[in-house]
Amino acid sequence: MDRSFRGENGGCGRSSKSVGRAFGEADVILLAQKLRTELIIDEREASVTAQMFGVKPIGTIAVLLLALARDQMTLREFRECLDTLIASGFWLSVDAYNKALEEAQSIAKRILYTCS
């Protein structure tokens, strides 16, 4: 019998660690639904699940862009936060990183233009 696809949970597809995380995400989604609030979440599956329950998911990058747009951080701080997240293990494709920086630069220019 080939056991190469079996995980620590006997091969049912998810490790006990990921199952625990899924239950944690479900609890958070239900809480956000109860509170009628947005939910900061980056996992695609959890984001889709949140939408199914009527919860609006918002990603970490969007939160940083909102902070920048509200003049709660500078463009430099935005980039430092993004780089720190990535250095800490936050996965972001090169394209998504570049798009986030482009959007941040566009926001920063609008702020500068409206303040002048």
Secondary structure, DSSP 8 states (H G I E B T S, - for coil): ---TT--TTSSSSS-HHHHHHHHHHHHHHHHHHHHT--EE---HHHHHHHHHTT--EE-HHHHHHHHHHTTSS-HHHHHHHHHHHHHTT----HHHHHHHHHHHHHHHHHHHHHH-
